[in-house]
Amino acid sequence: MKISLSVDQELCKKCYACIAECPFDLINKDKEDVPQLRKAAVKKCIRCGHCMAVCAADALDISISPLSKSPPVEKALLPAPDSVGHFLTSRRSIRSYKKKVADHSVLEEILDVSRYAPSAHNCQPVHWIMVEDPAEVRRLAGLVVDYMQSLKLFPGLVRAWDKGIDKVLRDAPHLAIAHADPASSEHPVEDCTLATAYLDLAAHSRGLGSCWAGFLVQAIHFRHQPLLDALNLPDNHKVYTALMLGYPKFSYRHIPQRDPLKVTWK
């Protein structure tokens, strides 16, 4: 990996936040006390961009995340704490969807947000299958039902399907499936889970509802071959999470109660 760092000495305040914030201590001072990359950066840099992003003077530029392509944080767009709390607690798992499909651009936008989810060593191993066609979502639901029938699992869901009621993917118009090569990350389960959580919340911000598709993931984990054939995953990739997506059929007017906080303070 080629990597280079440049510092505008006229702008640099020598606060050394870039040195302090590098996760692997890959920046030190040169003879003139200007930040510079250590040789180890070629092998150890995880491309997090912290050094560039933390510079208050915009004096530092790094090739793996150029300053010119890195938008500034706009504090005016950041929500207040009470807005964040209300947004998060108002999110519901949606199991009834309108027939309306989301625009391709909306699905692209929420997927783009998921790229910024944290991942172990910033490996960014997550790949997505986004099923846009509601008919294909229903076909996949049918394959999950076939898996259930073959193992005599969840007879109530199978009976519902036989009556034309989809309780597997809930007639969601869209389905996002997160997969990764286990060799590409130390923690692919957590990486895919975090990316899916980002997608979930980004969807909520755009008025889309979502629900985690556990039955589908279970059928994939038990290697139901027709389902694997339908997904056509890259070699060595595994599915870790999946999310139903669509516009909610009903609006939720209140925030339900949850169990008291379980915490041990030390």
C-alpha positions as CSV (number, residue, x, y, z in Angstrom):
1,M,0.0,0.0,0.0
2,K,1.4,3.3,-1.1
3,I,0.9,6.0,1.5
4,S,2.2,9.5,1.9
5,L,1.6,12.4,4.3
6,S,2.2,16.1,3.7
7,V,2.1,18.9,6.2
8,D,1.7,22.6,5.4
9,Q,4.3,24.1,7.8
10,E,2.7,27.5,7.6
11,L,-0.6,26.2,8.8
12,C,0.7,23.5,11.2
13,K,0.3,24.7,14.8
14,K,2.4,21.8,16.1
15,C,-0.4,20.8,18.5
16,Y,0.4,17.1,17.6
17,A,-3.2,15.9,17.8
18,C,-2.3,13.8,14.7
19,I,0.4,12.1,16.7
20,A,-1.8,11.5,19.7
21,E,-4.7,10.2,17.8
22,C,-3.0,7.7,15.5
23,P,-4.1,4.3,16.8
24,F,-0.8,2.6,16.0
25,D,1.7,5.5,16.7
26,L,2.6,5.8,13.1
27,I,3.3,9.5,13.2
28,N,6.3,11.2,14.9
29,K,8.2,14.4,14.6
30,D,11.0,15.1,12.1
31,K,14.1,17.2,12.9
32,E,12.1,20.3,12.7
33,D,9.4,19.0,14.9
34,V,6.9,18.7,12.0
35,P,4.7,15.6,12.0
36,Q,5.9,12.8,9.6
37,L,5.0,9.2,8.9
38,R,7.1,6.5,10.3
39,K,8.3,3.8,7.9
40,A,6.1,1.3,9.7
41,A,3.0,3.1,8.3
42,V,3.4,1.3,5.0
43,K,2.5,-2.0,6.7
44,K,0.5,-0.9,9.7
45,C,-1.7,2.0,8.6
46,I,-5.4,1.0,8.8
47,R,-6.6,3.9,6.7
48,C,-8.7,5.4,9.4
49,G,-7.9,9.0,8.4
50,H,-7.9,10.2,12.0
51,C,-4.7,12.2,11.5
52,M,-6.2,14.3,8.7
53,A,-9.6,14.5,10.4
54,V,-8.4,15.7,13.7
55,C,-6.1,18.5,12.4
56,A,-7.7,21.8,13.5
57,A,-5.7,23.8,11.0
58,D,-6.3,21.6,8.0
59,A,-2.5,21.5,7.7
60,L,-2.2,17.8,7.2
61,D,-3.0,15.7,4.1
62,I,-2.7,12.0,3.7
63,S,-3.0,10.0,0.5
64,I,-5.3,7.3,1.8
65,S,-7.9,10.0,2.7
66,P,-7.2,13.2,0.9
67,L,-8.3,16.4,2.6
68,S,-9.9,17.6,-0.6
69,K,-12.2,14.6,-0.7
70,S,-13.0,14.6,3.0
71,P,-16.0,16.8,3.8
72,P,-15.9,18.9,6.9
73,V,-18.0,18.1,9.9
74,E,-20.9,20.6,9.9
75,K,-21.8,21.2,13.5
76,A,-25.0,22.9,12.5
77,L,-26.2,19.6,11.2
78,L,-25.4,17.6,14.3
79,P,-28.6,16.9,16.3
80,A,-28.9,17.9,20.0
81,P,-28.7,15.1,22.6
82,D,-32.5,15.1,23.2
83,S,-33.0,14.8,19.4
84,V,-30.6,11.8,19.3
85,G,-32.3,10.1,22.2
86,H,-35.8,10.7,20.7
87,F,-34.7,9.4,17.3
88,L,-33.2,6.2,18.7
89,T,-36.0,5.4,21.1
90,S,-38.6,6.1,18.4
91,R,-37.2,3.4,16.1
92,R,-39.4,0.4,15.9
93,S,-39.1,-3.1,14.2
94,I,-41.5,-2.8,11.3
95,R,-43.5,-5.9,10.2
96,S,-46.2,-4.4,8.1
97,Y,-45.2,-2.6,5.0
98,K,-46.9,-0.5,2.3
99,K,-46.7,-1.8,-1.3
100,K,-44.7,1.3,-2.2
101,V,-41.1,0.7,-3.2
102,A,-38.3,3.0,-2.2
103,D,-36.4,4.9,-4.9
104,H,-33.1,3.3,-5.9
105,S,-31.4,6.6,-4.9
106,V,-32.8,6.3,-1.3
107,L,-31.5,2.7,-1.0
108,E,-28.1,3.9,-2.2
109,E,-28.0,6.7,0.3
110,I,-28.7,4.6,3.3
111,L,-26.3,2.0,2.2
112,D,-23.6,4.7,1.8
113,V,-24.1,5.6,5.4
114,S,-23.4,2.0,6.4
115,R,-19.9,2.4,5.1
116,Y,-19.0,4.5,8.0
117,A,-19.8,1.9,10.7
118,P,-16.8,1.0,12.8
119,S,-15.0,-2.2,11.8
120,A,-12.1,-4.1,13.5
121,H,-8.8,-2.5,12.3
122,N,-10.9,-0.5,9.9
123,C,-10.9,-3.5,7.5
124,Q,-14.3,-2.6,6.1
125,P,-15.1,-6.2,5.1
126,V,-18.9,-5.8,4.7
127,H,-20.5,-6.5,1.3
128,W,-24.2,-6.1,0.6
129,I,-26.8,-7.8,-1.5
130,M,-29.7,-5.3,-1.8
131,V,-32.8,-7.0,-3.2
132,E,-34.9,-4.2,-4.7
133,D,-37.6,-6.3,-6.4
134,P,-40.5,-7.3,-4.0
135,A,-41.1,-10.4,-6.1
136,E,-37.6,-11.6,-5.4
137,V,-37.9,-10.9,-1.7
138,R,-41.0,-13.1,-1.7
139,R,-39.2,-15.8,-3.6
140,L,-36.5,-15.8,-1.0
141,A,-39.1,-16.0,1.7
142,G,-40.5,-19.1,0.0
143,L,-37.1,-20.7,0.0
144,V,-36.8,-20.1,3.8
145,V,-40.3,-21.7,4.2
146,D,-39.0,-24.7,2.2
147,Y,-36.1,-25.0,4.6
148,M,-38.5,-24.9,7.5
149,Q,-40.7,-27.6,6.0
150,S,-37.7,-29.8,5.3
151,L,-36.7,-29.8,9.0
152,K,-40.3,-29.5,10.4
153,L,-39.5,-26.2,12.0
154,F,-41.9,-23.4,12.8
155,P,-45.1,-25.1,11.6
156,G,-47.2,-22.0,12.3
157,L,-45.1,-19.9,9.9
158,V,-45.4,-22.7,7.3
159,R,-49.2,-22.8,7.7
160,A,-49.4,-19.1,7.4
161,W,-47.4,-19.2,4.1
162,D,-49.7,-21.8,2.7
163,K,-52.6,-19.4,3.4
164,G,-50.7,-16.6,1.5
165,I,-49.4,-14.9,4.6
166,D,-45.6,-14.2,4.7
167,K,-44.4,-14.2,8.3
168,V,-40.8,-14.8,7.3
169,L,-40.0,-11.6,5.4
170,R,-43.3,-9.9,6.1
171,D,-44.0,-8.9,2.5
172,A,-41.2,-6.3,2.8
173,P,-40.5,-4.7,-0.6
174,H,-36.7,-4.7,-0.1
175,L,-34.1,-6.9,1.7
176,A,-30.5,-6.0,2.5
177,I,-28.1,-8.9,3.2
178,A,-24.7,-8.3,4.7
179,H,-21.9,-10.8,3.9
180,A,-18.2,-10.9,4.3
181,D,-15.2,-13.2,3.8
182,P,-14.3,-14.4,7.3
183,A,-10.6,-14.1,6.4
184,S,-11.0,-10.4,5.7
185,S,-11.5,-9.3,9.3
186,E,-10.9,-10.5,12.8
187,H,-14.5,-9.9,13.8
188,P,-16.8,-10.2,10.7
189,V,-19.9,-10.9,12.8
190,E,-19.5,-7.6,14.7
191,D,-18.5,-5.7,11.6
192,C,-21.6,-6.8,9.7
193,T,-23.8,-6.3,12.7
194,L,-22.6,-2.7,13.2
195,A,-23.0,-1.9,9.5
196,T,-26.5,-3.3,9.6
197,A,-27.3,-1.2,12.6
198,Y,-26.1,1.9,10.8
199,L,-28.3,0.9,7.8
200,D,-31.2,0.3,10.1
201,L,-30.9,3.8,11.6
202,A,-30.2,5.5,8.3
203,A,-33.4,3.9,7.0
204,H,-35.3,5.2,10.0
205,S,-34.0,8.8,9.2
206,R,-35.5,8.5,5.7
207,G,-38.9,7.3,6.8
208,L,-38.2,3.7,5.9
209,G,-39.0,0.9,8.4
210,S,-36.9,-2.1,9.0
211,C,-36.8,-5.4,10.8
212,W,-33.9,-7.9,11.2
213,A,-34.5,-11.0,9.1
214,G,-33.5,-13.7,11.5
215,F,-35.3,-16.6,9.9
216,L,-33.5,-15.9,6.6
217,V,-30.1,-15.8,8.3
218,Q,-30.8,-19.0,10.1
219,A,-31.7,-20.8,6.9
220,I,-28.5,-19.5,5.3
221,H,-26.4,-20.6,8.3
222,F,-27.9,-24.1,8.0
223,R,-26.8,-24.0,4.4
224,H,-30.1,-24.5,2.7
225,Q,-28.7,-25.1,-0.8
226,P,-31.6,-23.6,-2.9
227,L,-31.2,-20.4,-0.8
228,L,-27.5,-20.3,-1.2
229,D,-27.9,-20.8,-5.0
230,A,-30.3,-17.9,-5.1
231,L,-27.9,-15.6,-3.3
232,N,-24.8,-16.7,-5.3
233,L,-22.3,-15.4,-2.8
234,P,-18.7,-14.9,-3.6
235,D,-16.4,-17.7,-2.7
236,N,-15.7,-18.1,1.0
237,H,-18.2,-15.4,1.9
238,K,-20.7,-15.9,4.7
239,V,-24.0,-14.1,5.5
240,Y,-24.0,-12.6,9.0
241,T,-27.1,-10.3,9.0
242,A,-30.1,-9.3,6.9
243,L,-32.6,-6.5,7.2
244,M,-36.1,-6.1,5.7
245,L,-36.8,-2.6,4.4
246,G,-39.9,-0.7,3.3
247,Y,-42.3,2.1,4.1
248,P,-44.3,1.3,7.3
249,K,-48.0,0.6,6.8
250,F,-48.8,2.0,10.2
251,S,-47.4,4.9,12.3
252,Y,-46.3,4.5,15.9
253,R,-47.5,7.3,18.1
254,H,-45.8,6.4,21.4
255,I,-42.5,5.0,22.6
256,P,-43.1,1.8,24.6
257,Q,-41.5,1.1,27.9
258,R,-38.4,-1.1,28.3
259,D,-36.9,-2.9,31.2
260,P,-35.0,-0.8,33.7
261,L,-31.3,-0.2,32.9
262,K,-29.1,-3.1,33.9
263,V,-25.7,-1.7,34.9
264,T,-23.0,-2.1,37.5
265,W,-21.2,1.1,38.2
266,K,-17.5,0.8,39.3
